[in-house]
Amino acid sequence: MHNKRPSWEEYAMSLAEVAATRSEDPYMKVGSCVLDKDHRVVGLGYNGLASGKNVTEVFWHDRDERRKYMIHAEPNALFHVKRGVGELLACTLLPCSACATLIAGHGIKRVIYKELYKRDTSALEIFEFYNISCDQI
């Protein structure tokens, strides 16, 4: 029996979805995956607090208060990726404007996302400005 192999975009998004499961945030679990020009995984990340930081359940109940402490999936995925190495960034949620500029600064050429981030859609403008291909899949 022959199984259909996923496209590189589907592969990257699947890995981003698995990474998202590591997030402790009960409201919004986001994952991100970076592939290089040869389709090798060079970065994976999810949204959360800095490594080693433990929080109580009370922290999670105030979404606006905890938001300022959260490190997004995209910077976590790009942390060990050398500028110019990443080609494709897959994210389960459209990046926010701050992450979009970070992605541009890393020289990423293509972004795919699953869900629209309704709070901040300015990433679409930022990607257009920097000639970064961006598609919802």
Backbone as CSV, one residue per row, in Angstrom:
resi,resn,N_x,N_y,N_z,CA_x,CA_y,CA_z,C_x,C_y,C_z
1,MET,0.844,-1.173,0.000,0.000,0.000,0.000,0.890,1.238,0.000
2,HIS,0.553,2.214,-0.825,1.349,3.432,-0.956,0.664,4.580,-0.218
3,ASN,1.373,5.154,0.723,0.844,6.295,1.465,1.350,7.584,0.848
4,LYS,0.483,8.579,0.773,0.868,9.890,0.260,1.763,10.590,1.281
5,ARG,2.910,11.023,0.832,3.813,11.768,1.709,3.308,13.195,1.840
6,PRO,3.443,13.781,3.018,3.024,15.189,3.166,3.983,16.113,2.420
7,SER,3.472,17.245,1.986,4.336,18.274,1.387,5.256,18.807,2.485
8,TRP,6.274,19.554,2.113,7.178,20.133,3.119,6.415,21.105,4.020
9,GLU,5.454,21.806,3.456,4.642,22.733,4.254,3.794,21.968,5.276
10,GLU,3.175,20.874,4.814,2.370,20.050,5.725,3.245,19.428,6.813
11,TYR,4.419,18.992,6.434,5.379,18.417,7.383,5.750,19.436,8.456
12,ALA,6.139,20.639,8.014,6.538,21.692,8.955,5.380,22.075,9.875
13,MET,4.172,22.168,9.307,3.020,22.539,10.139,2.698,21.436,11.142
14,SER,2.838,20.197,10.744,2.604,19.085,11.677,3.573,19.157,12.852
15,LEU,4.830,19.468,12.568,5.820,19.598,13.639,5.493,20.790,14.537
16,ALA,5.032,21.891,13.945,4.630,23.061,14.730,3.456,22.706,15.651
17,GLU,2.520,21.924,15.131,1.371,21.508,15.947,1.805,20.630,17.114
18,VAL,2.756,19.741,16.884,3.263,18.899,17.973,4.000,19.760,18.991
19,ALA,4.808,20.710,18.515,5.528,21.604,19.437,4.548,22.366,20.323
20,ALA,3.429,22.790,19.757,2.426,23.550,20.516,1.902,22.778,21.725
21,THR,1.903,21.463,21.646,1.386,20.657,22.760,2.247,20.808,24.017
22,ARG,3.479,21.304,23.879,4.366,21.513,25.022,4.022,22.780,25.811
23,SER,3.244,23.682,25.222,2.905,24.936,25.888,2.079,24.682,27.145
24,GLU,2.420,25.401,28.201,1.649,25.313,29.447,0.454,26.256,29.452
25,ASP,0.384,27.151,28.480,-0.687,28.144,28.423,-2.008,27.446,28.119
26,PRO,-2.950,27.479,29.043,-4.217,26.771,28.811,-5.131,27.471,27.806
27,TYR,-4.853,28.740,27.475,-5.722,29.500,26.587,-5.265,29.482,25.135
28,MET,-3.962,29.555,24.914,-3.448,29.633,23.562,-2.136,28.862,23.466
29,LYS,-2.204,27.731,22.819,-1.014,26.901,22.603,-0.559,27.130,21.163
30,VAL,0.657,27.662,21.025,1.185,27.999,19.701,2.503,27.277,19.501
31,GLY,2.700,26.751,18.305,3.950,26.086,17.959,4.500,26.638,16.662
32,SER,5.811,26.501,16.497,6.475,27.003,15.316,7.603,26.058,14.910
33,CYS,7.846,25.957,13.604,8.899,25.096,13.058,9.623,25.862,11.952
34,VAL,10.949,25.758,11.924,11.753,26.406,10.895,12.491,25.329,10.103
35,LEU,12.356,25.407,8.780,13.082,24.511,7.885,14.117,25.315,7.106
36,ASP,15.248,24.675,6.786,16.255,25.338,5.959,15.989,25.043,4.484
37,LYS,16.876,25.479,3.595,16.668,25.319,2.150,16.618,23.859,1.707
38,ASP,17.196,22.976,2.513,17.165,21.540,2.206,16.054,20.813,2.959
39,HIS,15.138,21.576,3.526,13.971,21.060,4.252,14.332,20.359,5.556
40,ARG,15.486,20.670,6.099,15.864,20.122,7.401,15.285,21.008,8.495
41,VAL,14.883,20.384,9.583,14.373,21.130,10.730,15.562,21.786,11.429
42,VAL,15.524,23.117,11.514,16.596,23.844,12.198,16.093,24.555,13.448
43,GLY,14.780,24.552,13.653,14.231,25.169,14.853,12.815,24.728,15.132
44,LEU,12.517,24.535,16.411,11.164,24.237,16.886,10.934,25.060,18.136
45,GLY,9.732,25.546,18.314,9.451,26.308,19.524,7.974,26.345,19.827
46,TYR,7.673,26.723,21.049,6.283,26.891,21.478,6.226,28.066,22.428
47,ASN,5.025,28.606,22.632,4.891,29.747,23.523,4.945,29.301,24.980
48,GLY,5.593,30.094,25.777,5.696,29.764,27.192,6.614,30.722,27.920
49,LEU,6.889,30.381,29.145,7.781,31.187,29.975,9.221,30.743,29.768
50,ALA,10.150,31.560,30.199,11.565,31.210,30.081,11.831,29.902,30.811
51,SER,12.754,29.157,30.296,13.114,27.857,30.850,13.421,27.959,32.340
52,GLY,12.874,27.020,33.087,13.126,26.967,34.527,12.182,27.799,35.359
53,LYS,11.322,28.574,34.743,10.391,29.423,35.492,9.111,28.649,35.764
54,ASN,8.818,28.440,37.024,7.588,27.753,37.417,6.570,28.767,37.892
55,VAL,5.342,28.536,37.514,4.269,29.431,37.929,3.124,28.645,38.527
56,THR,2.368,29.318,39.353,1.204,28.679,39.950,0.027,28.777,38.996
57,GLU,-1.002,28.016,39.264,-2.213,28.054,38.456,-2.854,29.445,38.464
58,VAL,-2.676,30.191,39.528,-3.270,31.528,39.629,-2.769,32.406,38.485
59,PHE,-1.519,32.247,38.132,-0.911,33.029,37.060,-1.693,32.904,35.758
60,TRP,-2.161,31.727,35.434,-2.814,31.492,34.152,-4.215,32.078,34.067
61,HIS,-4.842,32.394,35.186,-6.220,32.883,35.158,-6.341,34.298,34.630
62,ASP,-5.302,35.108,34.709,-5.348,36.490,34.226,-4.587,36.567,32.901
63,ARG,-5.301,36.406,31.807,-4.666,36.351,30.489,-3.878,37.609,30.164
64,ASP,-4.427,38.785,30.480,-3.729,40.025,30.162,-2.464,40.194,30.990
65,GLU,-2.506,39.771,32.242,-1.330,39.886,33.099,-0.229,38.928,32.650
66,ARG,-0.563,37.715,32.317,0.455,36.735,31.940,1.014,36.983,30.546
67,ARG,0.248,37.658,29.691,0.656,37.876,28.300,2.021,38.559,28.203
68,LYS,2.296,39.518,29.076,3.559,40.258,28.988,4.777,39.409,29.352
69,TYR,4.571,38.273,29.993,5.670,37.395,30.383,5.937,36.277,29.380
70,MET,5.011,36.072,28.469,5.095,34.954,27.536,6.138,35.200,26.449
71,ILE,6.904,34.175,26.161,7.829,34.203,25.033,7.127,33.433,23.918
72,HIS,7.009,34.073,22.778,6.235,33.489,21.689,6.965,32.318,21.034
73,ALA,6.214,31.513,20.324,6.741,30.307,19.664,7.808,30.645,18.618
74,GLU,7.610,31.746,17.890,8.537,32.088,16.810,9.947,32.410,17.320
75,PRO,10.097,33.292,18.326,11.458,33.523,18.826,12.065,32.275,19.453
76,ASN,11.232,31.462,20.089,11.748,30.207,20.645,12.256,29.288,19.537
77,ALA,11.570,29.268,18.397,12.009,28.433,17.272,13.260,29.005,16.609
78,LEU,13.382,30.329,16.578,14.500,30.985,15.900,15.737,31.150,16.778
79,PHE,15.613,30.845,18.046,16.678,31.112,19.014,18.043,30.577,18.587
80,HIS,18.096,29.360,18.077,19.369,28.754,17.691,19.595,28.743,16.174
81,VAL,18.741,29.437,15.431,18.858,29.464,13.977,19.702,30.670,13.573
82,LYS,20.786,30.406,12.865,21.658,31.476,12.391,20.946,32.269,11.307
83,ARG,21.124,33.594,11.319,20.482,34.455,10.326,20.809,33.963,8.919
84,GLY,19.771,33.888,8.072,19.945,33.473,6.691,19.847,31.977,6.451
85,VAL,19.785,31.185,7.512,19.712,29.720,7.364,18.266,29.251,7.171
86,GLY,17.353,29.825,7.906,15.949,29.421,7.798,15.317,29.926,6.516
87,GLU,14.549,29.072,5.876,13.847,29.433,4.639,12.340,29.535,4.867
88,LEU,11.808,28.562,5.601,10.367,28.466,5.820,10.093,28.424,7.307
89,LEU,9.151,29.250,7.750,8.693,29.199,9.138,7.217,28.855,9.118
90,ALA,6.864,27.765,9.783,5.471,27.353,9.916,5.037,27.653,11.340
91,CYS,3.871,28.257,11.479,3.371,28.605,12.805,1.884,28.289,12.873
92,THR,1.453,27.789,14.005,0.043,27.422,14.148,-0.858,28.651,14.220
93,LEU,-0.268,29.826,14.463,-1.014,31.085,14.563,-0.241,32.154,13.801
94,LEU,-0.943,33.033,13.092,-0.267,34.135,12.410,0.607,34.884,13.417
95,PRO,1.879,35.091,13.109,2.746,35.809,14.047,2.234,37.224,14.340
96,CYS,2.546,37.710,15.521,2.226,39.093,15.881,3.221,40.011,15.169
97,SER,3.042,41.325,15.264,3.919,42.262,14.568,5.363,42.177,15.064
98,ALA,5.567,42.015,16.361,6.932,41.917,16.901,7.627,40.673,16.366
99,CYS,6.928,39.560,16.319,7.517,38.322,15.790,7.749,38.440,14.289
100,ALA,6.862,39.138,13.587,7.017,39.312,12.140,8.310,40.065,11.828
101,THR,8.622,41.100,12.597,9.860,41.840,12.348,11.071,40.991,12.707
102,LEU,10.963,40.167,13.729,12.042,39.246,14.088,12.265,38.229,12.965
103,ILE,11.194,37.714,12.406,11.267,36.765,11.291,11.960,37.430,10.099
104,ALA,11.577,38.658,9.794,12.206,39.407,8.701,13.694,39.590,8.971
105,GLY,14.042,39.926,10.192,15.437,40.116,10.558,16.273,38.861,10.439
106,HIS,15.645,37.713,10.552,16.348,36.429,10.413,16.505,36.010,8.956
107,GLY,15.868,36.743,8.048,15.998,36.422,6.632,15.121,35.284,6.160
108,ILE,14.072,34.989,6.915,13.120,33.950,6.511,12.413,34.417,5.234
109,LYS,12.276,33.542,4.263,11.691,33.918,2.978,10.206,33.574,2.843
110,ARG,9.756,32.614,3.648,8.361,32.173,3.522,7.801,31.824,4.892
111,VAL,6.569,32.261,5.130,5.854,31.962,6.372,4.524,31.330,6.002
112,ILE,4.197,30.262,6.711,2.857,29.679,6.587,2.259,29.627,7.989
113,TYR,0.966,29.795,8.059,0.288,29.750,9.348,-1.046,29.053,9.195
114,LYS,-1.563,28.578,10.320,-2.820,27.831,10.309,-4.008,28.735,10.642
115,GLU,-3.916,29.436,11.771,-5.030,30.275,12.227,-4.639,31.746,12.202
116,LEU,-5.614,32.602,11.920,-5.406,34.038,11.928,-5.385,34.545,13.374
117,TYR,-4.412,35.380,13.689,-4.340,35.994,15.023,-5.133,37.292,14.954
118,LYS,-6.377,37.243,15.375,-7.287,38.376,15.200,-6.879,39.607,15.996
119,ARG,-6.117,39.439,17.059,-5.648,40.556,17.877,-4.663,41.454,17.143
120,ASP,-3.920,40.860,16.193,-2.850,41.597,15.516,-2.586,40.956,14.158
121,THR,-3.126,41.566,13.110,-2.919,41.039,11.756,-1.878,41.849,10.983
122,SER,-1.182,42.757,11.648,-0.218,43.612,10.953,0.976,42.832,10.400
123,ALA,1.155,41.577,10.827,2.229,40.748,10.263,2.065,40.625,8.754
124,LEU,0.834,40.597,8.281,0.595,40.472,6.843,1.205,41.653,6.096
125,GLU,1.037,42.864,6.616,1.650,44.075,6.038,3.166,44.021,6.132
126,ILE,3.657,43.605,7.278,5.106,43.530,7.512,5.744,42.544,6.548
127,PHE,5.145,41.377,6.371,5.686,40.388,5.452,5.665,40.915,4.015
128,GLU,4.605,41.619,3.644,4.534,42.199,2.303,5.647,43.236,2.121
129,PHE,5.855,44.078,3.115,6.902,45.102,3.068,8.286,44.484,2.860
130,TYR,8.540,43.387,3.531,9.852,42.715,3.466,9.913,41.634,2.371
131,ASN,8.886,41.566,1.532,8.831,40.577,0.442,8.963,39.135,0.957
132,ILE,8.274,38.873,2.038,8.221,37.527,2.605,6.890,36.919,2.189
133,SER,6.947,35.788,1.536,5.735,35.086,1.139,5.017,34.605,2.395
134,CYS,3.713,34.806,2.456,2.936,34.407,3.627,1.610,33.810,3.174
135,ASP,1.354,32.583,3.615,0.126,31.892,3.226,-0.512,31.190,4.409
136,GLN,-1.835,31.253,4.437,-2.572,30.481,5.430,-2.854,29.115,4.828
137,ILE,-2.546,28.052,5.591,-2.831,26.700,5.088,-3.740,25.965,6.049
